[in-house]
């Protein structure tokens, strides 16, 4: 046997730092506490998050709604910028704004953070953003998982995903079955690109045009990186406010696929949604992407939200109250279209006209 023994293998030698993971958990605890709802039992660190389901007894027939999502290649912009405390807002928005579409109240959420190497302060910053997003959505962050994948991801690489649960009274469920001819389509302004289409945006602005994230863009009034990292607006509580003040028939969360395709998902057979482009002006970032990459308008519209992050379908008699409710909550909104008979239209929704200048 050799006198120079080969050191025994270890998890740390393989690239996984358990101590760093433990420190990350300690750093994130204060942020998770800020999301606590009275139904949450226990604290961070258990194998499962606990939520007291007896709270659902206030419902006659509670329906649970669930959704899961990530934020796509926007995480690479965060990595390059070294900014980690906003990407969590995007994650919560992508999950909880899907849940609220059916009229469900967000209850709780869990997250999954996958990294090449655990940097405790970086993990804590990501969770801080998730926690802040949960507060804005009115839900609790009851747990999550941080996984270190050395050899598969670079030391600075990471990805995030999440899953959420909400609840809605069965007879308050929103959707296509409620939509009628003559209903108005109300658009709610987005905060920017949100979290979809970043593969196109990065290809056009960063790869093809060669723009640096630190580049000051006059029409944006800030650097390109700051614009691309603008957090996704979280509409959950705004939508719930509408359900309390108006007779909402449906919501549509404008994500991947663009405005028309997502709106069509809640339009019933036989009816058609027409949205008038002339009712709003998309933000400067949409023009920048289109102009820089010579991207056709229809390609932009099926990839990006074009300035609209959420839509509500309401009866005409509810329009005034709906707009007032949203205005009181600081949400820019306007009547963008209407529901008509489909006739010979091939799809359930379309954009017409030309954007306002």
C-alpha positions as CSV (number, residue, x, y, z in Angstrom):
1,X,0.0,0.0,0.0
2,X,1.3,3.5,-0.9
3,X,2.4,5.8,1.9
4,X,0.9,8.7,-0.1
5,X,-2.8,7.8,0.2
6,X,-5.2,9.4,-2.1
7,X,-7.6,11.7,-0.2
8,X,-11.1,10.2,0.2
9,X,-13.9,11.6,-1.9
10,X,-16.3,14.0,-0.3
11,X,-19.4,16.0,-1.3
12,X,-17.4,19.3,-0.9
13,X,-14.7,18.0,-3.2
14,X,-17.4,17.2,-5.8
15,X,-18.5,20.8,-5.6
16,X,-21.4,20.8,-3.2
17,X,-21.0,23.2,-0.2
18,X,-23.6,22.1,2.5
19,X,-22.4,24.8,4.9
20,X,-23.0,27.5,2.3
21,X,-26.5,26.2,1.7
22,X,-27.2,26.3,5.5
23,X,-26.0,30.0,5.6
24,X,-28.3,30.8,2.6
25,X,-31.2,29.4,4.6
26,X,-30.4,31.6,7.6
27,X,-30.1,34.7,5.4
28,X,-33.4,34.2,3.7
29,X,-35.5,33.5,6.9
30,X,-36.2,37.2,7.6
31,X,-37.7,37.7,4.1
32,X,-39.8,34.6,4.2
33,X,-41.3,35.7,7.6
34,X,-42.6,38.8,5.8
35,X,-44.9,36.7,3.7
36,X,-46.5,34.8,6.6
37,X,-50.3,34.4,6.5
38,X,-52.3,33.3,9.6
39,X,-52.9,29.9,8.0
40,X,-49.2,29.1,7.8
41,X,-47.9,26.6,10.4
42,X,-44.3,26.1,11.5
43,X,-41.3,27.9,10.1
44,X,-38.7,27.6,7.4
45,X,-36.5,24.5,7.5
46,X,-39.1,21.6,7.6
47,X,-39.5,19.0,4.9
48,X,-42.8,20.4,3.9
49,X,-44.6,23.8,4.2
50,X,-47.9,23.6,6.2
51,X,-51.0,25.5,5.5
52,X,-54.1,25.2,7.7
53,X,-56.8,24.0,5.3
54,X,-59.5,24.7,7.9
55,X,-59.4,28.3,6.7
56,X,-61.2,27.0,3.6
57,X,-64.3,26.3,5.7
58,X,-65.5,29.8,4.9
59,X,-66.1,28.6,1.4
60,X,-69.3,26.7,0.5
61,X,-67.5,24.7,-2.3
62,X,-63.8,25.7,-2.4
63,X,-62.0,25.0,-5.7
64,X,-58.2,24.8,-5.5
65,X,-56.3,26.4,-8.3
66,X,-52.6,25.7,-9.0
67,X,-49.9,26.8,-11.4
68,X,-46.2,26.5,-11.9
69,X,-43.8,28.5,-14.0
70,X,-40.3,30.0,-14.3
71,X,-39.0,33.3,-15.7
72,X,-37.1,32.0,-18.8
73,X,-33.9,33.5,-20.0
74,X,-34.5,36.7,-18.1
75,X,-32.4,35.0,-15.4
76,X,-29.3,35.4,-17.7
77,X,-29.8,39.2,-17.8
78,X,-29.9,39.2,-14.0
79,X,-26.7,37.1,-13.9
80,X,-24.9,39.4,-16.2
81,X,-26.1,42.5,-14.3
82,X,-25.2,41.0,-10.9
83,X,-28.7,42.0,-9.8
84,X,-30.6,39.2,-8.0
85,X,-33.3,40.9,-5.9
86,X,-35.9,41.6,-8.6
87,X,-36.1,38.3,-10.5
88,X,-38.3,36.9,-7.7
89,X,-41.0,39.4,-8.5
90,X,-41.1,38.0,-12.0
91,X,-41.5,34.4,-10.6
92,X,-44.4,35.3,-8.4
93,X,-46.1,37.2,-11.1
94,X,-45.8,34.4,-13.6
95,X,-47.4,31.9,-11.2
96,X,-49.9,33.9,-9.2
97,X,-51.2,36.0,-12.0
98,X,-52.1,32.8,-13.8
99,X,-53.9,31.6,-10.7
100,X,-56.0,34.8,-10.3
101,X,-57.3,34.5,-13.9
102,X,-60.0,32.1,-12.7
103,X,-60.9,34.4,-9.8
104,X,-58.8,32.5,-7.2
105,X,-57.3,34.1,-4.2
106,X,-53.5,33.3,-4.0
107,X,-52.8,31.3,-0.8
108,X,-49.2,30.0,-0.8
109,X,-46.2,29.4,-3.0
110,X,-43.0,27.3,-3.0
111,X,-39.9,28.0,-5.0
112,X,-37.0,26.0,-6.6
113,X,-33.6,27.6,-7.1
114,X,-31.0,25.7,-9.0
115,X,-27.4,27.0,-9.0
116,X,-24.0,25.9,-10.1
117,X,-22.5,27.1,-6.9
118,X,-24.2,28.3,-3.7
119,X,-23.4,32.0,-3.0
120,X,-25.4,32.5,0.2
121,X,-25.9,36.3,-0.2
122,X,-27.0,35.7,-3.8
123,X,-29.6,33.1,-2.9
124,X,-30.9,35.3,-0.1
125,X,-31.3,38.2,-2.6
126,X,-33.3,35.9,-4.9
127,X,-35.5,34.8,-2.1
128,X,-35.9,38.4,-0.9
129,X,-37.4,39.2,-4.3
130,X,-39.7,36.2,-4.2
131,X,-40.9,37.2,-0.7
132,X,-41.5,40.8,-1.8
133,X,-43.5,39.4,-4.7
134,X,-45.5,37.2,-2.5
135,X,-46.5,40.2,-0.3
136,X,-47.6,42.0,-3.4
137,X,-49.7,39.0,-4.4
138,X,-51.1,38.4,-1.0
139,X,-49.8,34.9,-0.6
140,X,-47.4,33.1,1.7
141,X,-44.0,31.7,0.8
142,X,-44.2,28.4,2.7
143,X,-41.0,26.7,1.5
144,X,-38.7,25.9,-1.3
145,X,-35.5,24.1,-2.4
146,X,-32.1,25.3,-3.3
147,X,-30.1,22.7,-5.4
148,X,-26.4,22.9,-6.2
149,X,-25.5,21.3,-9.5
150,X,-21.7,21.6,-10.0
151,X,-20.6,20.3,-13.4
152,X,-23.9,20.9,-15.0
153,X,-24.1,24.6,-14.3
154,X,-21.3,27.2,-14.2
155,X,-20.5,28.7,-10.8
156,X,-22.5,31.8,-11.6
157,X,-25.4,30.1,-13.4
158,X,-28.8,29.7,-11.9
159,X,-32.5,29.2,-12.7
160,X,-35.7,29.7,-10.7
161,X,-39.1,28.1,-10.8
162,X,-42.1,28.1,-8.5
163,X,-45.5,26.6,-7.9
164,X,-48.5,28.2,-6.2
165,X,-52.0,27.4,-5.0
166,X,-55.1,29.5,-4.7
167,X,-58.8,29.1,-3.9
168,X,-62.0,30.2,-5.4
169,X,-65.7,29.7,-4.5
170,X,-67.2,27.4,-7.1
171,X,-70.0,29.7,-8.0
172,X,-67.5,32.6,-8.4
173,X,-65.3,30.8,-10.9
174,X,-64.5,33.0,-13.8
175,X,-63.9,32.0,-17.4
176,X,-65.3,31.6,-20.9
177,X,-68.7,30.4,-19.9
178,X,-69.6,33.8,-18.5
179,X,-68.6,35.9,-21.5
180,X,-71.4,37.4,-23.6
181,X,-71.7,39.4,-26.8
182,X,-71.2,43.1,-26.1
183,X,-68.8,42.6,-23.2
184,X,-65.9,45.1,-23.0
185,X,-62.3,44.1,-23.0
186,X,-60.3,46.2,-20.5
187,X,-56.5,46.3,-20.9
188,X,-54.1,46.8,-17.9
189,X,-50.7,48.3,-18.7
190,X,-47.6,46.2,-18.3
191,X,-44.5,47.4,-16.6
192,X,-42.4,46.5,-19.6
193,X,-41.4,43.2,-21.2
194,X,-42.4,41.3,-18.1
195,X,-40.8,37.7,-18.4
196,X,-41.6,36.5,-21.9
197,X,-39.8,36.8,-25.2
198,X,-36.4,37.3,-23.8
199,X,-34.8,34.8,-26.2
200,X,-35.9,37.1,-29.0
201,X,-35.0,40.3,-27.1
202,X,-31.5,39.0,-26.2
203,X,-30.9,37.8,-29.7
204,X,-31.9,41.1,-31.3
205,X,-30.4,43.6,-28.8
206,X,-27.4,41.8,-27.2
207,X,-26.3,39.2,-29.8
208,X,-27.1,40.8,-33.2
209,X,-26.9,44.5,-32.4
210,X,-24.2,44.0,-29.9
211,X,-25.6,46.4,-27.3
212,X,-24.1,46.2,-23.8
213,X,-26.4,46.0,-20.8
214,X,-24.7,49.1,-19.5
215,X,-25.6,51.2,-22.6
216,X,-27.7,54.2,-21.9
217,X,-30.7,54.2,-24.2
218,X,-32.2,57.7,-24.7
219,X,-35.7,56.6,-25.5
220,X,-35.7,54.3,-22.4
221,X,-34.4,56.9,-20.1
222,X,-32.1,54.4,-18.5
223,X,-29.6,51.6,-19.3
224,X,-30.7,48.7,-21.4
225,X,-30.0,46.3,-18.5
226,X,-32.2,48.3,-16.1
227,X,-35.0,48.2,-18.7
228,X,-34.7,44.5,-19.2
229,X,-34.7,43.8,-15.5
230,X,-37.8,45.8,-14.8
231,X,-39.9,43.4,-12.6
232,X,-43.1,41.9,-14.0
233,X,-46.2,43.7,-12.6
234,X,-48.2,41.6,-10.2
235,X,-51.9,42.1,-10.8
236,X,-53.3,39.5,-8.3
237,X,-54.8,41.8,-5.7
238,X,-55.9,44.3,-8.4
239,X,-57.9,41.5,-10.2
240,X,-59.4,40.4,-6.9
241,X,-60.5,44.0,-6.2
242,X,-62.3,44.0,-9.5
243,X,-64.1,40.8,-8.6
244,X,-65.4,42.5,-5.5
245,X,-66.6,45.7,-7.2
246,X,-67.7,44.6,-10.6
247,X,-69.3,41.7,-12.4
248,X,-66.1,40.4,-14.0
249,X,-66.5,37.6,-16.5
250,X,-62.9,36.6,-17.3
251,X,-59.3,37.6,-17.0
252,X,-56.5,36.9,-19.4
253,X,-52.8,37.0,-18.3
254,X,-50.7,38.1,-21.3
255,X,-47.6,35.9,-21.3
256,X,-45.9,33.8,-23.9
257,X,-47.8,33.8,-27.2
258,X,-48.8,37.4,-27.0
259,X,-52.0,39.3,-26.5
260,X,-54.4,37.8,-29.1
261,X,-53.4,34.2,-28.4
262,X,-53.8,34.5,-24.6
263,X,-57.1,36.4,-24.9
264,X,-58.4,33.8,-27.2
265,X,-58.0,31.2,-24.5
266,X,-60.9,32.7,-22.5
267,X,-63.2,33.5,-25.4
268,X,-65.9,30.8,-25.9
269,X,-66.8,29.1,-29.2
270,X,-69.0,31.3,-31.3
271,X,-67.7,34.6,-29.9
272,X,-64.8,36.8,-30.9
273,X,-62.7,39.4,-29.2
274,X,-61.5,42.4,-31.2
275,X,-58.8,44.6,-29.6
276,X,-58.1,48.0,-31.1
277,X,-54.4,48.9,-31.2
278,X,-55.2,52.6,-31.5
279,X,-56.3,52.6,-27.8
280,X,-52.7,52.6,-26.6
281,X,-49.1,53.2,-27.4
282,X,-46.6,50.4,-26.6
283,X,-43.6,51.3,-24.5
284,X,-40.3,52.3,-26.1
285,X,-38.7,48.9,-25.5
286,X,-41.1,47.3,-27.9
287,X,-40.3,49.7,-30.7
288,X,-36.6,49.3,-29.9
289,X,-36.7,45.5,-30.3
290,X,-38.8,45.8,-33.5
291,X,-36.7,48.5,-35.1
292,X,-33.3,47.1,-34.2
293,X,-34.1,43.6,-35.3
294,X,-36.4,44.5,-38.2
295,X,-38.9,42.3,-36.5
296,X,-42.3,42.3,-38.2
297,X,-45.3,43.6,-36.1
298,X,-47.1,40.3,-36.1
299,X,-43.9,38.5,-34.9
300,X,-43.6,41.0,-32.0
301,X,-47.2,40.6,-31.1
302,X,-47.1,36.9,-30.9
303,X,-43.9,37.0,-28.7
304,X,-44.2,40.1,-26.5
305,X,-47.1,41.7,-24.5
306,X,-46.8,45.0,-26.4
307,X,-47.6,47.0,-23.2
308,X,-50.6,45.0,-21.9
309,X,-50.0,42.6,-19.0
310,X,-53.5,41.6,-18.0
311,X,-57.0,41.9,-19.6
312,X,-60.4,41.8,-18.0
313,X,-63.7,41.0,-19.8
314,X,-66.6,42.8,-18.1
315,X,-70.2,43.7,-19.1
316,X,-70.6,47.2,-20.6
317,X,-72.5,48.4,-17.5
318,X,-69.5,47.5,-15.3
319,X,-66.8,49.4,-17.3
320,X,-67.0,52.7,-15.4
321,X,-66.7,51.0,-12.0
322,X,-63.9,48.7,-13.2
323,X,-61.8,51.5,-14.5
324,X,-62.4,53.5,-11.4
325,X,-61.4,50.6,-9.2
326,X,-58.2,50.1,-11.1
327,X,-57.4,53.8,-11.1
328,X,-57.8,53.9,-7.3
329,X,-55.2,51.1,-7.1
330,X,-52.8,52.9,-9.4
331,X,-53.3,50.6,-12.3
332,X,-53.3,52.2,-15.8
333,X,-56.2,50.7,-17.7
334,X,-58.5,51.5,-20.6
335,X,-61.2,49.9,-22.8
336,X,-59.3,48.2,-25.6
337,X,-61.9,46.1,-27.3
338,X,-65.2,44.2,-27.3
339,X,-66.7,40.8,-27.6
340,X,-68.8,40.1,-30.7
341,X,-70.2,37.2,-32.6
342,X,-67.5,35.2,-34.3
343,X,-69.1,35.0,-37.7
344,X,-66.5,33.8,-40.2
345,X,-63.5,34.7,-38.0
346,X,-61.0,31.9,-37.8
347,X,-59.6,32.7,-34.3
348,X,-61.1,33.8,-31.0
349,X,-59.3,37.1,-30.8
350,X,-57.5,39.6,-33.1
351,X,-55.8,42.9,-33.0
352,X,-57.0,45.6,-35.4
353,X,-56.0,49.1,-36.3
354,X,-52.6,50.9,-35.7
355,X,-51.0,51.7,-32.5
356,X,-51.4,55.3,-31.3
357,X,-48.3,57.5,-31.6
